Amino acid sequence: MFRILGSALLMLLPMATQSQSESSEWCEPEDEIASLPADRIRVLSLNISHGRSTALNQLFVSLDNTYDNLDEIAALLVDQSPDVVAFQEADAPSRWSGNFDHVERIGERAGFKCRLHGLHSQTWISNYGTALLTSSRPSAYASVNFEPSWPSKQKGFVWATFDWQVSGRVRSVTFVSLHLDFLRDGVRDRQIDELSDVLAKIDGPLVVMGDFNSEWNDLESQVTRLADKLDLHAHAPGKEGMGTYKGRNGKRLDWILISRDLEFIDYRVLPDIVADHLAVYAEIGPGAGWE
């Protein structure tokens, strides 16, 4: 049965104020939790599009097809074996996308033992936000709402900090999954300021992943703005054929930015079509400034 509802009603739904947002967290028992690998960390970022794959709207996707779409994402994770995964447009039980937890389904099928799921937009029809999946236990984590940005849906980010031991030295590394407003540069600028205010207070290197809805060479680029504010760098920001939205020749809206004391060992836009965005995969190691 198709879930056909008037999407125009979404513009009338209430929005929360800026705050620490509701989230769900879960880990397996302590003895089943692994540490981050010692040499390099594999990460993957993907806007999972509310489980609709490339369909126009999740309201018109059957429940069975939603299950299949999410299982394809889980299969991609099994194939790539990332240590930390960042999701955007990730649904908790929502009427418009099958009324079940998409992050939980993917995590269970892909074998991840821990998850952090921030619910930045909560209405009668939808509950969704950003998420992190991993098999390592974080030492700290949080979910944060950006300030409301009507008429677009509220956005936000989640972050989690892990202890990473490299060559006998342990440092804290923080991973972020974010989603910026799609509609207006001014709103994205404000969201970058809100994000930077939080992340600047966290010690240690940063790995910031997500859907920025911004390209590196935009006239008002929020990607470069964040990189400048927090001294982050991107892999080959001007390279052609690295698009993530509507194919690799489309817009490069999805990014992985890392601190200067980290380096990219590998970086790829994956060809698998499991959503209307392509997944970004990277392997990250300690850089020259690690010691």
C-alpha positions as CSV (number, residue, x, y, z in Angstrom):
1,M,0.0,0.0,0.0
2,F,1.4,3.4,-0.9
3,R,1.7,6.1,1.7
4,I,0.1,9.0,-0.2
5,L,-0.3,12.2,1.8
6,G,-0.3,15.9,1.0
7,S,3.3,17.0,1.1
8,A,2.2,20.6,1.1
9,L,1.1,20.1,4.7
10,L,4.8,19.9,5.7
11,M,5.1,23.6,5.4
12,L,2.6,24.1,8.2
13,L,4.2,21.8,10.8
14,P,5.7,23.3,14.0
15,M,9.5,23.5,14.5
16,A,11.5,23.2,17.6
17,T,13.8,25.9,19.0
18,Q,17.6,25.5,18.9
19,S,18.6,23.0,21.6
20,Q,20.4,19.8,22.5
21,S,18.1,17.6,20.4
22,E,16.5,14.3,21.2
23,S,18.6,11.3,20.2
24,S,18.7,7.5,20.6
25,E,22.0,5.9,21.6
26,W,22.7,2.2,21.8
27,C,25.8,-0.1,22.2
28,E,26.3,-3.8,22.6
29,P,27.7,-5.0,26.0
30,E,31.2,-3.8,26.8
31,D,33.0,-7.0,26.0
32,E,31.7,-6.9,22.4
33,I,33.0,-3.4,21.6
34,A,36.2,-3.0,19.5
35,S,38.7,-0.2,19.6
36,L,39.4,2.0,16.5
37,P,42.0,0.4,14.3
38,A,45.6,1.6,15.1
39,D,46.8,2.5,11.6
40,R,44.0,4.1,9.7
41,I,40.3,4.9,10.2
42,R,37.8,4.1,7.3
43,V,34.8,6.5,7.2
44,L,31.8,6.8,4.9
45,S,29.2,9.6,4.6
46,L,25.8,9.2,2.9
47,N,22.5,11.1,2.7
48,I,20.2,8.1,2.8
49,S,17.2,10.1,1.5
50,H,14.6,8.8,4.0
51,G,14.9,5.3,2.5
52,R,13.4,6.3,-0.8
53,S,16.5,5.6,-3.0
54,T,16.0,7.7,-6.1
55,A,12.2,7.9,-5.9
56,L,10.8,11.4,-6.0
57,N,9.3,11.3,-2.5
58,Q,9.3,8.7,0.3
59,L,5.5,9.1,0.6
60,F,5.1,7.2,-2.7
61,V,7.5,4.3,-1.8
62,S,5.9,1.0,-0.6
63,L,7.1,-0.5,2.7
64,D,8.7,-3.5,1.0
65,N,10.6,-1.2,-1.3
66,T,11.8,0.9,1.6
67,Y,13.1,-2.2,3.3
68,D,14.9,-3.2,0.1
69,N,16.4,0.3,-0.3
70,L,17.8,0.3,3.2
71,D,19.1,-3.2,2.9
72,E,21.0,-2.1,-0.2
73,I,22.7,0.6,1.9
74,A,23.5,-2.0,4.5
75,A,25.1,-4.2,1.8
76,L,27.2,-1.3,0.7
77,L,28.5,-0.8,4.2
78,V,29.3,-4.5,4.5
79,D,31.2,-4.3,1.2
80,Q,33.2,-1.1,2.2
81,S,33.7,-2.1,5.9
82,P,33.9,1.5,7.3
83,D,34.8,2.0,11.0
84,V,32.6,5.1,11.3
85,V,29.5,5.9,9.2
86,A,27.8,9.3,8.9
87,F,24.1,9.4,7.8
88,Q,21.9,12.4,6.9
89,E,18.1,12.3,6.3
90,A,18.0,9.3,8.6
91,D,14.5,8.5,9.8
92,A,13.4,7.2,13.2
93,P,9.8,5.8,13.1
94,S,8.0,8.2,10.7
95,R,4.6,8.0,9.0
96,W,6.0,9.2,5.7
97,S,8.6,6.4,5.5
98,G,7.2,3.2,6.9
99,N,7.0,3.9,10.6
100,F,10.2,2.1,11.7
101,D,13.7,3.1,12.6
102,H,15.9,3.2,9.4
103,V,19.2,3.6,11.3
104,E,18.5,0.6,13.5
105,R,17.6,-1.6,10.5
106,I,20.8,-0.6,8.6
107,G,23.0,-1.0,11.7
108,E,21.7,-4.4,12.5
109,R,22.1,-5.8,9.0
110,A,25.6,-4.2,8.5
111,G,26.8,-5.4,11.9
112,F,27.4,-2.1,13.7
113,K,27.3,-2.4,17.5
114,C,26.8,1.3,18.4
115,R,24.7,4.1,17.0
116,L,23.9,7.7,17.7
117,H,20.8,9.1,16.0
118,G,19.9,12.7,16.4
119,L,16.3,13.7,15.7
120,H,16.5,17.3,14.5
121,S,13.1,17.5,12.9
122,Q,10.1,16.0,14.7
123,T,6.6,16.4,13.6
124,W,3.4,14.2,13.4
125,I,4.5,12.8,10.0
126,S,8.3,12.7,10.3
127,N,11.1,12.2,12.8
128,Y,14.6,12.4,11.3
129,G,18.1,13.8,11.4
130,T,21.7,12.8,11.3
131,A,23.4,9.7,12.7
132,L,26.7,8.0,13.4
133,L,27.2,4.2,13.2
134,T,30.3,2.5,14.6
135,S,31.5,-0.6,16.4
136,S,33.6,1.4,18.9
137,R,32.3,2.9,22.1
138,P,32.6,6.8,22.2
139,S,33.8,8.6,25.3
140,A,31.4,11.5,24.7
141,Y,28.7,12.3,22.3
142,A,25.8,14.8,21.6
143,S,23.0,15.7,19.2
144,V,22.4,19.4,18.5
145,N,19.6,21.2,16.7
146,F,20.4,24.2,14.5
147,E,18.2,27.3,15.0
148,P,14.9,26.9,13.2
149,S,15.0,28.0,9.5
150,W,11.3,28.1,8.4
151,P,10.1,27.3,5.7
152,S,12.7,24.6,5.3
153,K,12.8,21.7,7.8
154,Q,15.1,22.0,10.9
155,K,18.6,20.6,10.6
156,G,21.4,19.8,13.0
157,F,24.3,17.5,13.7
158,V,25.6,14.7,15.9
159,W,29.2,14.3,17.2
160,A,31.0,11.5,19.0
161,T,34.5,11.4,20.4
162,F,36.7,8.3,20.5
163,D,40.1,7.5,21.9
164,W,42.5,6.5,19.1
165,Q,45.8,4.9,19.9
166,V,48.5,5.3,17.3
167,S,52.2,4.3,17.9
168,G,51.6,4.1,21.6
169,R,50.0,7.6,21.9
170,V,46.3,8.0,22.6
171,R,44.4,11.0,21.4
172,S,40.8,11.9,21.2
173,V,39.3,12.2,17.7
174,T,35.8,13.6,17.2
175,F,33.5,12.6,14.3
176,V,30.6,14.7,13.1
177,S,27.6,14.0,10.9
178,L,25.9,17.2,9.8
179,H,23.2,18.4,7.4
180,L,23.0,22.0,6.3
181,D,19.9,23.9,5.0
182,F,19.3,23.4,1.3
183,L,17.5,26.7,0.6
184,R,19.5,29.7,1.6
185,D,23.2,30.8,2.0
186,G,22.4,33.0,4.9
187,V,20.9,30.1,6.9
188,R,23.8,27.9,6.1
189,D,26.2,30.6,7.2
190,R,24.4,30.8,10.5
191,Q,24.5,27.1,10.9
192,I,28.3,27.0,10.2
193,D,28.7,29.5,13.0
194,E,26.6,27.4,15.4
195,L,28.5,24.3,14.4
196,S,31.9,26.0,14.8
197,D,31.0,27.4,18.3
198,V,30.4,23.8,19.5
199,L,33.3,22.1,17.8
200,A,35.8,24.7,18.8
201,K,35.3,23.7,22.4
202,I,36.2,20.0,21.7
203,D,39.9,19.0,22.1
204,G,41.6,16.9,19.5
205,P,41.4,16.4,15.8
206,L,38.0,16.6,13.9
207,V,36.5,14.6,11.1
208,V,33.4,16.5,9.8
209,M,31.2,14.6,7.4
210,G,27.9,15.3,5.8
211,D,25.6,17.0,3.3
212,F,26.7,20.7,3.2
213,N,24.4,21.7,0.3
214,S,27.4,23.8,-0.8
215,E,30.3,23.4,-3.2
216,W,33.9,24.5,-2.6
217,N,33.9,27.1,-5.3
218,D,30.5,28.6,-4.6
219,L,30.5,32.4,-4.3
220,E,29.4,32.0,-0.7
221,S,30.8,28.6,0.1
222,Q,29.9,27.2,3.5
223,V,32.4,24.3,3.0
224,T,35.4,26.7,2.7
225,R,33.9,28.8,5.5
226,L,33.9,25.9,7.9
227,A,37.4,24.8,6.7
228,D,38.8,28.3,7.4
229,K,37.1,28.6,10.8
230,L,38.3,25.3,12.2
231,D,41.5,24.9,10.1
232,L,40.2,21.8,8.3
233,H,41.1,20.5,4.8
234,A,39.4,18.6,2.1
235,H,40.7,16.1,-0.5
236,A,41.2,17.6,-3.9
237,P,38.5,20.2,-3.5
238,G,38.8,21.4,-7.1
239,K,38.9,18.0,-8.8
240,E,36.4,17.2,-11.6
241,G,34.2,14.2,-11.5
242,M,33.8,14.2,-7.7
243,G,30.1,15.1,-7.7
244,T,27.8,13.5,-5.1
245,Y,24.4,14.7,-6.0
246,K,22.7,13.5,-9.2
247,G,25.9,11.6,-10.2
248,R,29.6,12.1,-10.2
249,N,29.3,14.8,-12.8
250,G,26.7,16.6,-10.7
251,K,27.2,18.9,-7.7
252,R,29.7,18.0,-5.0
253,L,27.5,18.7,-2.0
254,D,28.8,15.9,0.3
255,W,32.2,16.3,2.0
256,I,34.6,14.9,4.5
257,L,36.8,17.6,6.1
258,I,39.6,16.7,8.5
259,S,42.0,18.5,10.9
260,R,45.5,19.4,9.7
261,D,47.1,16.8,11.9
262,L,45.2,14.1,10.0
263,E,45.8,13.1,6.4
264,F,43.8,11.4,3.6
265,I,45.2,8.0,2.7
266,D,42.3,7.2,0.3
267,Y,39.3,9.2,-0.9
268,R,36.5,8.1,-3.2
269,V,33.0,8.9,-4.4
270,L,31.4,5.5,-4.6
271,P,29.4,4.7,-7.8
272,D,26.7,2.6,-6.0
273,I,23.2,4.2,-6.5
274,V,21.4,3.6,-3.2
275,A,20.0,7.2,-2.7
276,D,19.8,10.4,-4.7
277,H,23.3,11.3,-3.2
278,L,26.4,9.1,-3.7
279,A,28.4,7.9,-0.7
280,V,31.8,9.4,0.1
281,Y,34.5,7.1,1.4
282,A,37.8,8.0,2.9
283,E,40.7,6.3,4.8
284,I,42.3,8.7,7.3
285,G,45.6,8.4,9.1
286,P,47.7,10.5,11.4
287,G,49.4,13.4,9.6
288,A,52.6,15.3,10.1
289,G,51.2,17.3,13.1
290,W,50.1,14.1,15.0
291,E,53.2,13.9,17.2
